[in-house]
Amino acid sequence: MTDELDDETTRRRIADYLRNRDATPSQLADALDVHVRSVYAHLPHVSRSVESGEEDFLVAPPECADCGFSDFDDLLTRPSRCPSCKSERIEEPVLRVD
């Protein structure tokens, strides 16, 4: 039961943080003192809960630092490499609640 409560608290903290500023998952992890994998795991839940209200969950897609590819299928997961040039230098998505 405490795990569910902790998840809700983390999700609320992520949403609250994104209401005030843009952030990447790594920046959220640093600011909220959680692991970046945890942030990525919570993002789909945060997105659904925010969009069920009056706000929008905005995502600037991840982008390949080498070729600029940004048409990734899932914007809320961390791609391991670029499908276009196979580079592993992928910039994280930038998130915001507006």
Phi and psi in radians as a Rosetta constraint file:
Dihedral C 1 N 2 CA 2 C 2 CIRCULARHARMONIC -1.140 0.35
Dihedral N 2 CA 2 C 2 N 3 CIRCULARHARMONIC -0.512 0.35
Dihedral C 2 N 3 CA 3 C 3 CIRCULARHARMONIC -1.102 0.35
Dihedral N 3 CA 3 C 3 N 4 CIRCULARHARMONIC -0.741 0.35
Dihedral C 3 N 4 CA 4 C 4 CIRCULARHARMONIC -1.103 0.35
Dihedral N 4 CA 4 C 4 N 5 CIRCULARHARMONIC -0.717 0.35
Dihedral C 4 N 5 CA 5 C 5 CIRCULARHARMONIC -1.124 0.35
Dihedral N 5 CA 5 C 5 N 6 CIRCULARHARMONIC -0.740 0.35
Dihedral C 5 N 6 CA 6 C 6 CIRCULARHARMONIC -1.099 0.35
Dihedral N 6 CA 6 C 6 N 7 CIRCULARHARMONIC -0.713 0.35
Dihedral C 6 N 7 CA 7 C 7 CIRCULARHARMONIC -1.071 0.35
Dihedral N 7 CA 7 C 7 N 8 CIRCULARHARMONIC -0.793 0.35
Dihedral C 7 N 8 CA 8 C 8 CIRCULARHARMONIC -1.065 0.35
Dihedral N 8 CA 8 C 8 N 9 CIRCULARHARMONIC -0.749 0.35
Dihedral C 8 N 9 CA 9 C 9 CIRCULARHARMONIC -1.121 0.35
Dihedral N 9 CA 9 C 9 N 10 CIRCULARHARMONIC -0.776 0.35
Dihedral C 9 N 10 CA 10 C 10 CIRCULARHARMONIC -1.104 0.35
Dihedral N 10 CA 10 C 10 N 11 CIRCULARHARMONIC -0.748 0.35
Dihedral C 10 N 11 CA 11 C 11 CIRCULARHARMONIC -1.115 0.35
Dihedral N 11 CA 11 C 11 N 12 CIRCULARHARMONIC -0.709 0.35
Dihedral C 11 N 12 CA 12 C 12 CIRCULARHARMONIC -1.140 0.35
Dihedral N 12 CA 12 C 12 N 13 CIRCULARHARMONIC -0.716 0.35
Dihedral C 12 N 13 CA 13 C 13 CIRCULARHARMONIC -1.123 0.35
Dihedral N 13 CA 13 C 13 N 14 CIRCULARHARMONIC -0.687 0.35
Dihedral C 13 N 14 CA 14 C 14 CIRCULARHARMONIC -1.096 0.35
Dihedral N 14 CA 14 C 14 N 15 CIRCULARHARMONIC -0.851 0.35
Dihedral C 14 N 15 CA 15 C 15 CIRCULARHARMONIC -1.069 0.35
Dihedral N 15 CA 15 C 15 N 16 CIRCULARHARMONIC -0.774 0.35
Dihedral C 15 N 16 CA 16 C 16 CIRCULARHARMONIC -1.083 0.35
Dihedral N 16 CA 16 C 16 N 17 CIRCULARHARMONIC -0.728 0.35
Dihedral C 16 N 17 CA 17 C 17 CIRCULARHARMONIC -1.101 0.35
Dihedral N 17 CA 17 C 17 N 18 CIRCULARHARMONIC -0.737 0.35
Dihedral C 17 N 18 CA 18 C 18 CIRCULARHARMONIC -1.301 0.35
Dihedral N 18 CA 18 C 18 N 19 CIRCULARHARMONIC -0.256 0.35
Dihedral C 18 N 19 CA 19 C 19 CIRCULARHARMONIC -1.269 0.35
Dihedral N 19 CA 19 C 19 N 20 CIRCULARHARMONIC -0.408 0.35
Dihedral C 19 N 20 CA 20 C 20 CIRCULARHARMONIC -1.751 0.35
Dihedral N 20 CA 20 C 20 N 21 CIRCULARHARMONIC -0.330 0.35
Dihedral C 20 N 21 CA 21 C 21 CIRCULARHARMONIC -2.888 0.35
Dihedral N 21 CA 21 C 21 N 22 CIRCULARHARMONIC 2.776 0.35
Dihedral C 21 N 22 CA 22 C 22 CIRCULARHARMONIC -1.307 0.35
Dihedral N 22 CA 22 C 22 N 23 CIRCULARHARMONIC 2.599 0.35
Dihedral C 22 N 23 CA 23 C 23 CIRCULARHARMONIC -2.776 0.35
Dihedral N 23 CA 23 C 23 N 24 CIRCULARHARMONIC 2.639 0.35
Dihedral C 23 N 24 CA 24 C 24 CIRCULARHARMONIC -1.561 0.35
Dihedral N 24 CA 24 C 24 N 25 CIRCULARHARMONIC 2.867 0.35
Dihedral C 24 N 25 CA 25 C 25 CIRCULARHARMONIC -0.996 0.35
Dihedral N 25 CA 25 C 25 N 26 CIRCULARHARMONIC -0.636 0.35
Dihedral C 25 N 26 CA 26 C 26 CIRCULARHARMONIC -1.154 0.35
Dihedral N 26 CA 26 C 26 N 27 CIRCULARHARMONIC -0.699 0.35
Dihedral C 26 N 27 CA 27 C 27 CIRCULARHARMONIC -1.142 0.35
Dihedral N 27 CA 27 C 27 N 28 CIRCULARHARMONIC -0.685 0.35
Dihedral C 27 N 28 CA 28 C 28 CIRCULARHARMONIC -1.092 0.35
Dihedral N 28 CA 28 C 28 N 29 CIRCULARHARMONIC -0.776 0.35
Dihedral C 28 N 29 CA 29 C 29 CIRCULARHARMONIC -1.038 0.35
Dihedral N 29 CA 29 C 29 N 30 CIRCULARHARMONIC -0.774 0.35
Dihedral C 29 N 30 CA 30 C 30 CIRCULARHARMONIC -1.133 0.35
Dihedral N 30 CA 30 C 30 N 31 CIRCULARHARMONIC -0.796 0.35
Dihedral C 30 N 31 CA 31 C 31 CIRCULARHARMONIC -1.185 0.35
Dihedral N 31 CA 31 C 31 N 32 CIRCULARHARMONIC -0.617 0.35
Dihedral C 31 N 32 CA 32 C 32 CIRCULARHARMONIC -1.750 0.35
Dihedral N 32 CA 32 C 32 N 33 CIRCULARHARMONIC 0.009 0.35
Dihedral C 32 N 33 CA 33 C 33 CIRCULARHARMONIC 1.004 0.35
Dihedral N 33 CA 33 C 33 N 34 CIRCULARHARMONIC 0.871 0.35
Dihedral C 33 N 34 CA 34 C 34 CIRCULARHARMONIC -2.290 0.35
Dihedral N 34 CA 34 C 34 N 35 CIRCULARHARMONIC 2.887 0.35
Dihedral C 34 N 35 CA 35 C 35 CIRCULARHARMONIC -1.308 0.35
Dihedral N 35 CA 35 C 35 N 36 CIRCULARHARMONIC 2.539 0.35
Dihedral C 35 N 36 CA 36 C 36 CIRCULARHARMONIC -1.074 0.35
Dihedral N 36 CA 36 C 36 N 37 CIRCULARHARMONIC -0.562 0.35
Dihedral C 36 N 37 CA 37 C 37 CIRCULARHARMONIC -1.118 0.35
Dihedral N 37 CA 37 C 37 N 38 CIRCULARHARMONIC -0.626 0.35
Dihedral C 37 N 38 CA 38 C 38 CIRCULARHARMONIC -1.139 0.35
Dihedral N 38 CA 38 C 38 N 39 CIRCULARHARMONIC -0.712 0.35
Dihedral C 38 N 39 CA 39 C 39 CIRCULARHARMONIC -1.055 0.35
Dihedral N 39 CA 39 C 39 N 40 CIRCULARHARMONIC -0.855 0.35
Dihedral C 39 N 40 CA 40 C 40 CIRCULARHARMONIC -1.052 0.35
Dihedral N 40 CA 40 C 40 N 41 CIRCULARHARMONIC -0.634 0.35
Dihedral C 40 N 41 CA 41 C 41 CIRCULARHARMONIC -1.171 0.35
Dihedral N 41 CA 41 C 41 N 42 CIRCULARHARMONIC -0.574 0.35
Dihedral C 41 N 42 CA 42 C 42 CIRCULARHARMONIC -1.475 0.35
Dihedral N 42 CA 42 C 42 N 43 CIRCULARHARMONIC -0.388 0.35
Dihedral C 42 N 43 CA 43 C 43 CIRCULARHARMONIC -0.981 0.35
Dihedral N 43 CA 43 C 43 N 44 CIRCULARHARMONIC -0.764 0.35
Dihedral C 43 N 44 CA 44 C 44 CIRCULARHARMONIC -1.058 0.35
Dihedral N 44 CA 44 C 44 N 45 CIRCULARHARMONIC -0.646 0.35
Dihedral C 44 N 45 CA 45 C 45 CIRCULARHARMONIC -1.198 0.35
Dihedral N 45 CA 45 C 45 N 46 CIRCULARHARMONIC -0.753 0.35
Dihedral C 45 N 46 CA 46 C 46 CIRCULARHARMONIC -1.084 0.35
Dihedral N 46 CA 46 C 46 N 47 CIRCULARHARMONIC -0.761 0.35
Dihedral C 46 N 47 CA 47 C 47 CIRCULARHARMONIC -1.019 0.35
Dihedral N 47 CA 47 C 47 N 48 CIRCULARHARMONIC -0.847 0.35
Dihedral C 47 N 48 CA 48 C 48 CIRCULARHARMONIC -1.116 0.35
Dihedral N 48 CA 48 C 48 N 49 CIRCULARHARMONIC -0.746 0.35
Dihedral C 48 N 49 CA 49 C 49 CIRCULARHARMONIC -1.222 0.35
Dihedral N 49 CA 49 C 49 N 50 CIRCULARHARMONIC -0.656 0.35
Dihedral C 49 N 50 CA 50 C 50 CIRCULARHARMONIC -1.187 0.35
Dihedral N 50 CA 50 C 50 N 51 CIRCULARHARMONIC -0.790 0.35
Dihedral C 50 N 51 CA 51 C 51 CIRCULARHARMONIC -1.276 0.35
Dihedral N 51 CA 51 C 51 N 52 CIRCULARHARMONIC -0.252 0.35
Dihedral C 51 N 52 CA 52 C 52 CIRCULARHARMONIC -1.355 0.35
Dihedral N 52 CA 52 C 52 N 53 CIRCULARHARMONIC -0.234 0.35
Dihedral C 52 N 53 CA 53 C 53 CIRCULARHARMONIC -1.732 0.35
Dihedral N 53 CA 53 C 53 N 54 CIRCULARHARMONIC -2.553 0.35
Dihedral C 53 N 54 CA 54 C 54 CIRCULARHARMONIC -1.644 0.35
Dihedral N 54 CA 54 C 54 N 55 CIRCULARHARMONIC 0.022 0.35
Dihedral C 54 N 55 CA 55 C 55 CIRCULARHARMONIC -1.841 0.35
Dihedral N 55 CA 55 C 55 N 56 CIRCULARHARMONIC 2.903 0.35
Dihedral C 55 N 56 CA 56 C 56 CIRCULARHARMONIC -2.018 0.35
Dihedral N 56 CA 56 C 56 N 57 CIRCULARHARMONIC 2.495 0.35
Dihedral C 56 N 57 CA 57 C 57 CIRCULARHARMONIC -1.742 0.35
Dihedral N 57 CA 57 C 57 N 58 CIRCULARHARMONIC 1.887 0.35
Dihedral C 57 N 58 CA 58 C 58 CIRCULARHARMONIC -1.743 0.35
Dihedral N 58 CA 58 C 58 N 59 CIRCULARHARMONIC 2.410 0.35
Dihedral C 58 N 59 CA 59 C 59 CIRCULARHARMONIC -2.317 0.35
Dihedral N 59 CA 59 C 59 N 60 CIRCULARHARMONIC 2.082 0.35
Dihedral C 59 N 60 CA 60 C 60 CIRCULARHARMONIC -1.499 0.35
Dihedral N 60 CA 60 C 60 N 61 CIRCULARHARMONIC 2.111 0.35
Dihedral C 60 N 61 CA 61 C 61 CIRCULARHARMONIC -1.100 0.35
Dihedral N 61 CA 61 C 61 N 62 CIRCULARHARMONIC 2.741 0.35
Dihedral C 61 N 62 CA 62 C 62 CIRCULARHARMONIC -1.089 0.35
Dihedral N 62 CA 62 C 62 N 63 CIRCULARHARMONIC 2.705 0.35
Dihedral C 62 N 63 CA 63 C 63 CIRCULARHARMONIC -2.437 0.35
Dihedral N 63 CA 63 C 63 N 64 CIRCULARHARMONIC 2.439 0.35
Dihedral C 63 N 64 CA 64 C 64 CIRCULARHARMONIC -1.245 0.35
Dihedral N 64 CA 64 C 64 N 65 CIRCULARHARMONIC 2.237 0.35
Dihedral C 64 N 65 CA 65 C 65 CIRCULARHARMONIC -1.275 0.35
Dihedral N 65 CA 65 C 65 N 66 CIRCULARHARMONIC -0.339 0.35
Dihedral C 65 N 66 CA 66 C 66 CIRCULARHARMONIC -1.577 0.35
Dihedral N 66 CA 66 C 66 N 67 CIRCULARHARMONIC -0.813 0.35
Dihedral C 66 N 67 CA 67 C 67 CIRCULARHARMONIC -2.026 0.35
Dihedral N 67 CA 67 C 67 N 68 CIRCULARHARMONIC -0.142 0.35
Dihedral C 67 N 68 CA 68 C 68 CIRCULARHARMONIC 1.490 0.35
Dihedral N 68 CA 68 C 68 N 69 CIRCULARHARMONIC 0.059 0.35
Dihedral C 68 N 69 CA 69 C 69 CIRCULARHARMONIC -1.012 0.35
Dihedral N 69 CA 69 C 69 N 70 CIRCULARHARMONIC 2.325 0.35
Dihedral C 69 N 70 CA 70 C 70 CIRCULARHARMONIC -2.452 0.35
Dihedral N 70 CA 70 C 70 N 71 CIRCULARHARMONIC 0.280 0.35
Dihedral C 70 N 71 CA 71 C 71 CIRCULARHARMONIC -1.700 0.35
Dihedral N 71 CA 71 C 71 N 72 CIRCULARHARMONIC 0.882 0.35
Dihedral C 71 N 72 CA 72 C 72 CIRCULARHARMONIC -1.251 0.35
Dihedral N 72 CA 72 C 72 N 73 CIRCULARHARMONIC 2.586 0.35
Dihedral C 72 N 73 CA 73 C 73 CIRCULARHARMONIC -1.164 0.35
Dihedral N 73 CA 73 C 73 N 74 CIRCULARHARMONIC -0.794 0.35
Dihedral C 73 N 74 CA 74 C 74 CIRCULARHARMONIC -2.062 0.35
Dihedral N 74 CA 74 C 74 N 75 CIRCULARHARMONIC 1.976 0.35
Dihedral C 74 N 75 CA 75 C 75 CIRCULARHARMONIC -1.349 0.35
Dihedral N 75 CA 75 C 75 N 76 CIRCULARHARMONIC -0.254 0.35
Dihedral C 75 N 76 CA 76 C 76 CIRCULARHARMONIC -1.828 0.35
Dihedral N 76 CA 76 C 76 N 77 CIRCULARHARMONIC 0.262 0.35
Dihedral C 76 N 77 CA 77 C 77 CIRCULARHARMONIC -2.132 0.35
Dihedral N 77 CA 77 C 77 N 78 CIRCULARHARMONIC 2.694 0.35
Dihedral C 77 N 78 CA 78 C 78 CIRCULARHARMONIC -1.510 0.35
Dihedral N 78 CA 78 C 78 N 79 CIRCULARHARMONIC 1.956 0.35
Dihedral C 78 N 79 CA 79 C 79 CIRCULARHARMONIC -1.208 0.35
Dihedral N 79 CA 79 C 79 N 80 CIRCULARHARMONIC 2.501 0.35
Dihedral C 79 N 80 CA 80 C 80 CIRCULARHARMONIC -1.439 0.35
Dihedral N 80 CA 80 C 80 N 81 CIRCULARHARMONIC -0.571 0.35
Dihedral C 80 N 81 CA 81 C 81 CIRCULARHARMONIC -2.772 0.35
Dihedral N 81 CA 81 C 81 N 82 CIRCULARHARMONIC 2.882 0.35
Dihedral C 81 N 82 CA 82 C 82 CIRCULARHARMONIC -1.311 0.35
Dihedral N 82 CA 82 C 82 N 83 CIRCULARHARMONIC 2.258 0.35
Dihedral C 82 N 83 CA 83 C 83 CIRCULARHARMONIC -1.253 0.35
Dihedral N 83 CA 83 C 83 N 84 CIRCULARHARMONIC -0.309 0.35
Dihedral C 83 N 84 CA 84 C 84 CIRCULARHARMONIC -1.473 0.35
Dihedral N 84 CA 84 C 84 N 85 CIRCULARHARMONIC -0.948 0.35
Dihedral C 84 N 85 CA 85 C 85 CIRCULARHARMONIC -1.976 0.35
Dihedral N 85 CA 85 C 85 N 86 CIRCULARHARMONIC -0.046 0.35
Dihedral C 85 N 86 CA 86 C 86 CIRCULARHARMONIC 1.238 0.35
Dihedral N 86 CA 86 C 86 N 87 CIRCULARHARMONIC 0.195 0.35
Dihedral C 86 N 87 CA 87 C 87 CIRCULARHARMONIC -1.211 0.35
Dihedral N 87 CA 87 C 87 N 88 CIRCULARHARMONIC 2.617 0.35
Dihedral C 87 N 88 CA 88 C 88 CIRCULARHARMONIC -1.759 0.35
Dihedral N 88 CA 88 C 88 N 89 CIRCULARHARMONIC 0.091 0.35
Dihedral C 88 N 89 CA 89 C 89 CIRCULARHARMONIC -1.573 0.35
Dihedral N 89 CA 89 C 89 N 90 CIRCULARHARMONIC 1.419 0.35
Dihedral C 89 N 90 CA 90 C 90 CIRCULARHARMONIC -1.896 0.35
Dihedral N 90 CA 90 C 90 N 91 CIRCULARHARMONIC 2.166 0.35
Dihedral C 90 N 91 CA 91 C 91 CIRCULARHARMONIC -1.282 0.35
Dihedral N 91 CA 91 C 91 N 92 CIRCULARHARMONIC 2.481 0.35
Dihedral C 91 N 92 CA 92 C 92 CIRCULARHARMONIC -1.253 0.35
Dihedral N 92 CA 92 C 92 N 93 CIRCULARHARMONIC 2.738 0.35
Dihedral C 92 N 93 CA 93 C 93 CIRCULARHARMONIC -1.177 0.35
Dihedral N 93 CA 93 C 93 N 94 CIRCULARHARMONIC 2.703 0.35
Dihedral C 93 N 94 CA 94 C 94 CIRCULARHARMONIC -1.905 0.35
Dihedral N 94 CA 94 C 94 N 95 CIRCULARHARMONIC 2.266 0.35
Dihedral C 94 N 95 CA 95 C 95 CIRCULARHARMONIC -2.005 0.35
Dihedral N 95 CA 95 C 95 N 96 CIRCULARHARMONIC 2.688 0.35
Dihedral C 95 N 96 CA 96 C 96 CIRCULARHARMONIC -2.813 0.35
Dihedral N 96 CA 96 C 96 N 97 CIRCULARHARMONIC 2.547 0.35
Dihedral C 96 N 97 CA 97 C 97 CIRCULARHARMONIC -1.879 0.35
Dihedral N 97 CA 97 C 97 N 98 CIRCULARHARMONIC 2.154 0.35
